[in-house]
Amino acid sequence: MRYRAAIVGTGAIATSHAEALRKHADRIELVAVADVVPSLAREFAEAWGIATTYPDLSSLLASETLDLVHLCTPPSTHAPMAQECLRAGVDVLIEKPPTLSLSEIDAISGISNRAATVFQHRFGAGAVRLRKLMKSGDLGRPLLATCHTLWYRDDAYYQVPWRGRWETEGGGPTMGHGIHQFDLLLSILGPWEQVTAIAARRSRPVETEDVSMALVAFADGAVASVVNSVVSPRQTSTLRFDFEHATVELEHLYGYSDADWTMTPAPGYDHLARAFPRDGTGKSGHADQLAAVLDALDAGEPLPVTLPETRLTMEFIAALYASAATGKPVRRGEIGPDHPFAARMNGTGFTWQNYASTTPSNGR
């Protein structure tokens, strides 16, 4: 069976989705695109050979028979659009951040389990290999990890109206930039138990943070540090896992290959070095996750990454913000439906001055 897909939103990330769909053109066809700016929809359609354009999601759903919608719109639109797709009986793949809050995740889940979040780093060959090695027990227990997303976004980047605002982006680099790295961290180390965090607005003209740091405790006793930044001129994305028998490291920027992983065995475990070939293949990206999505469609199973899986990562973000705001550790499960940080990542009535930082004199 060849599935029918559409892309909604033609911003920069839509190109990654179109490329992934083209790589799987034997299994799925990109039949339409929608954008509230008709000229952008036409330009995108011409570039990718798409037959039909629409001015909005509603007209797309009313006119097309679809199996999958790729949501590539600004974050504040994800929840209502995902719900509209699901009510129309169409599966939906949502770009990060999937929603602005835990409450919005729960609202989508209340309609259907046929929605998934784009966390493509989970699906690269290196991440799959590492999870298999952990499951086999060859690496021993995980002891310590670090996860750093040190990126650079200048002031001009935030001239796009929805960026850097709680109401429309939901948060700063914790929400919109580091999410891919620490989602990969969580997918490998399993359930987190407690977060202790700080956040600050050091430089950028935003309402949100532009840096955050967290100490994380996991259910099995492992501990990790997580750093997110958009003020770091030397950009890098790094993950390090110290196990009993080896250190496994990943350094890349926006997507990794096997060449970006290194394995350092502990004395007596030299054979583990062969577990990570550094040949430049196995690059992470949207195409790998789309392959898993298509397999799930074939099997009639929930799409990866499911909303319950997504919620664990989103709850981590909410806990980080809550800890930074209150100066107290936050445990998993503590942010219930009535908690201020369930409905908004900056809490009800939360102001910047609650953060353990100083506000720039030219800040809002």
C-alpha positions in Angstrom: 0.0 0.0 0.0 1.2 3.5 -0.8 0.1 6.1 1.7 -0.9 9.7 1.0 0.6 12.6 3.0 0.4 16.3 3.3 2.6 19.0 4.9 1.1 21.9 6.8 3.4 24.9 7.2 6.3 25.6 4.8 8.9 27.0 7.1 12.5 25.8 7.1 11.7 22.5 8.9 9.2 21.5 6.2 12.1 20.9 3.8 13.4 18.1 6.1 10.0 16.5 6.0 9.8 16.8 2.2 13.2 15.2 1.9 12.2 12.3 4.1 9.0 11.7 2.2 11.0 11.7 -1.1 13.4 9.1 0.3 10.3 6.9 1.0 8.4 7.7 -2.2 7.9 4.0 -2.9 5.8 3.8 0.3 4.2 7.3 0.7 3.3 10.1 -1.7 3.3 13.8 -0.8 0.1 15.0 -2.4 -0.6 18.4 -1.0 0.8 21.3 1.1 -1.0 24.0 3.1 0.2 27.4 4.3 -1.7 30.5 5.5 0.5 32.5 3.1 -0.7 31.1 -0.3 2.5 32.3 -2.2 4.7 30.3 0.2 2.5 27.2 -0.4 2.9 27.6 -4.2 6.6 28.2 -4.0 7.1 25.1 -1.8 4.8 23.0 -4.1 6.7 24.0 -7.2 10.1 23.2 -5.5 8.9 19.7 -4.5 6.6 18.8 -7.3 3.5 18.8 -5.2 0.2 18.8 -7.1 -2.1 20.8 -4.9 -1.9 23.7 -2.4 -4.4 24.9 0.3 -4.7 28.1 2.3 -5.3 26.2 5.6 -5.6 22.9 7.3 -9.4 22.8 7.3 -9.7 23.1 3.5 -6.9 20.5 3.1 -8.8 17.9 5.3 -12.1 18.7 3.6 -10.7 18.1 0.1 -8.1 15.4 0.4 -8.1 11.7 1.4 -5.0 11.5 3.6 -3.2 8.9 5.8 -0.7 11.3 7.4 -0.3 15.0 8.0 3.1 16.5 8.9 2.6 19.5 11.1 5.4 22.0 10.5 3.7 25.1 11.8 4.7 27.3 14.8 4.4 25.6 18.1 1.3 27.4 19.4 -0.7 25.9 16.5 0.3 22.3 17.1 -2.4 21.3 19.6 -5.5 22.6 17.9 -4.3 21.4 14.5 -3.4 17.9 15.8 -6.8 17.6 17.3 -8.4 18.7 14.0 -6.5 16.1 12.1 -7.4 13.3 14.6 -11.1 14.2 14.6 -10.9 13.9 10.8 -9.5 10.4 11.2 -6.0 11.3 9.9 -2.8 10.4 11.7 -0.5 13.3 12.5 3.3 13.7 12.9 4.0 16.8 15.0 7.2 18.8 14.9 9.0 19.7 18.1 8.0 21.2 20.5 4.8 19.1 20.1 2.8 21.4 22.3 3.2 24.4 24.6 2.2 22.5 27.7 1.4 19.1 29.4 -2.3 20.1 29.3 -2.2 20.3 25.6 -0.5 16.9 25.3 -3.3 15.5 27.4 -6.0 17.2 25.3 -4.6 15.5 22.2 -4.3 12.2 23.9 -8.0 12.4 24.9 -9.0 12.2 21.2 -6.8 9.5 19.8 -3.5 7.7 20.1 -2.8 8.2 16.4 -0.4 11.2 16.9 3.3 11.1 17.2 6.2 13.6 17.9 9.2 14.2 15.7 12.1 13.1 17.9 14.3 11.8 15.0 17.5 11.5 17.0 16.1 8.4 18.7 16.1 6.6 15.3 19.7 7.1 14.2 21.8 3.9 13.9 24.1 4.9 16.8 21.2 5.4 19.2 19.6 2.1 18.2 23.0 0.4 18.7 23.5 1.9 22.1 20.0 0.9 23.4 20.7 -2.7 22.2 24.1 -2.8 24.0 22.5 -1.6 27.2 19.8 -4.2 26.9 22.4 -6.9 26.5 24.2 -5.8 29.6 27.5 -5.6 27.9 28.1 -2.0 29.1 27.2 -2.6 32.7 25.1 -0.1 34.6 24.8 3.5 33.5 26.4 5.7 36.1 26.8 9.2 34.9 25.7 11.3 31.8 26.1 14.7 30.4 23.8 16.3 27.7 24.8 19.7 26.3 23.0 21.6 23.5 25.2 24.7 23.1 23.9 26.6 20.1 24.0 30.2 18.9 21.0 32.3 17.8 21.5 36.0 17.3 19.0 38.8 18.1 17.8 38.8 14.4 16.6 35.2 14.9 14.1 36.4 17.4 12.6 39.0 15.1 10.2 36.2 13.9 7.2 37.2 16.0 6.4 33.9 17.6 10.0 33.1 18.8 11.1 33.8 22.3 7.6 34.3 23.7 5.9 32.1 26.3 2.5 32.4 24.6 3.7 31.3 21.1 6.9 29.2 21.6 6.3 27.9 25.1 9.8 28.5 26.3 13.4 29.2 25.2 16.2 26.7 24.3 14.9 24.3 26.9 11.7 23.9 24.9 12.8 24.6 21.3 16.5 23.7 20.9 17.8 21.2 23.5 14.7 19.1 23.4 16.1 16.7 20.8 19.3 16.0 22.8 17.7 15.4 26.1 14.9 13.4 24.6 17.6 11.1 23.2 19.2 11.1 26.7 15.9 10.1 28.3 15.2 7.5 25.6 18.5 5.8 26.5 18.6 6.2 30.3 14.9 5.6 30.9 12.5 7.2 33.4 13.9 10.3 35.2 12.9 10.8 38.8 14.0 14.3 39.9 15.2 17.6 38.4 17.0 20.4 40.1 17.5 23.4 37.7 18.4 27.0 37.1 17.6 29.2 34.1 18.6 32.6 33.0 18.1 35.3 30.4 21.6 36.5 29.8 21.6 38.2 26.4 18.8 37.7 24.0 15.8 40.1 23.6 13.2 37.4 24.7 10.6 36.8 27.3 11.9 33.3 28.0 15.3 32.0 29.2 18.2 31.8 26.8 20.2 29.3 29.0 19.2 26.6 31.4 21.0 23.9 33.4 19.6 20.9 35.2 20.8 18.1 37.5 18.8 14.9 36.9 18.4 11.8 38.9 17.1 8.6 37.2 15.1 5.7 38.5 18.1 3.3 38.5 20.3 5.8 40.4 22.2 7.2 37.4 22.7 11.0 37.4 23.1 13.5 34.6 23.6 17.2 33.8 21.6 18.9 31.0 22.6 22.3 29.6 20.7 24.2 27.0 21.9 27.5 25.4 21.4 29.8 22.4 24.3 32.2 23.4 27.2 29.9 22.6 29.3 31.0 19.5 31.1 27.6 19.2 28.0 25.4 18.5 27.9 21.8 19.5 25.5 19.1 20.6 27.2 16.5 22.9 26.1 13.5 24.9 28.3 11.4 27.1 27.3 8.2 28.9 29.7 6.7 31.5 28.8 3.0 32.1 30.6 0.5 34.3 32.5 -0.9 31.3 32.8 1.9 28.9 32.2 5.6 28.0 30.1 6.3 25.0 30.1 9.8 23.5 28.3 11.6 20.7 29.3 15.0 19.4 27.5 16.6 16.4 25.4 19.7 15.6 22.1 19.1 14.0 22.3 15.5 13.0 24.7 12.6 13.7 26.3 9.8 11.8 28.2 6.7 13.1 31.4 8.8 12.7 30.2 11.1 15.5 30.1 8.3 18.1 33.1 7.2 20.1 33.5 4.3 22.5 36.2 4.2 25.2 36.3 0.8 27.0 37.3 0.4 30.6 40.4 -1.8 31.2 39.6 -5.3 30.4 36.7 -4.5 28.0 38.6 -3.6 24.9 36.3 -5.8 22.8 33.6 -3.2 23.2 35.4 -0.8 21.0 34.2 -2.7 17.9 30.6 -2.0 18.8 30.6 1.5 17.3 32.0 1.5 13.7 33.0 5.0 12.7 32.3 4.8 9.0 30.1 7.9 8.5 26.9 6.0 7.8 23.8 5.8 9.9 23.0 9.5 9.9 20.1 10.5 12.1 17.2 12.4 10.5 13.6 12.6 9.7 13.8 9.8 7.1 14.7 7.2 9.8 11.8 8.1 12.0 9.5 8.2 8.9 10.5 4.6 8.1 9.4 3.6 11.6 6.2 5.5 11.1 5.4 3.7 7.9 6.2 0.4 9.5 3.7 1.3 12.2 1.0 2.2 9.6 1.6 -1.1 7.9 1.1 -2.9 11.2 -1.8 -0.8 12.4 0.2 0.1 15.5 0.6 3.5 17.3 3.1 5.8 15.5 6.5 6.3 17.2 7.1 8.5 19.2 3.7 8.0 21.0 2.0 10.7 23.1 2.7 8.9 26.4 6.4 8.7 25.4 6.3 12.4 24.4 4.7 13.3 27.7 7.7 12.0 29.7 10.0 14.4 27.8 7.5 17.3 28.1 7.1 16.6 31.8 10.8 16.9 32.1 10.7 20.3 30.6 7.9 21.4 32.9 9.8 20.1 35.9 12.9 22.0 34.8 11.1 25.3 34.5 9.2 24.7 37.8 12.5 23.9 39.6 14.2 27.0 38.1 11.2 29.2 39.1 10.9 27.9 42.7 14.5 27.0 43.5 13.3 23.5 44.6 13.8 20.0 43.2 10.8 18.6 41.2 10.0 14.9 41.1 8.3 13.1 38.2 4.6 12.9 38.8 4.6 16.1 40.9 3.1 18.3 38.2 -0.5 17.2 38.2 -3.4 18.6 36.2 -4.0 21.5 38.6 -0.3 22.4 39.0 0.6 25.9 37.6 3.3 24.4 35.3 0.9 21.9 33.7 -1.0 24.6 31.8 2.0 26.9 31.0 5.7 26.3 31.0 6.2 29.5 32.9 3.4 28.8 35.5 0.4 30.8 36.3 1.3 34.4 37.0 5.0 33.5 36.7 7.4 36.4 36.1 11.0 36.5 35.0 12.2 37.8 38.4 11.4 34.3 39.9 14.4 32.9 38.0 17.7 32.6 39.8 19.3 35.1 37.5 19.6 38.8 36.8 17.4 40.5 34.2 19.2 42.5 31.5 18.6 46.2 31.8 17.2 46.2 28.2 15.0 43.2 28.8 11.3 43.0 28.9 
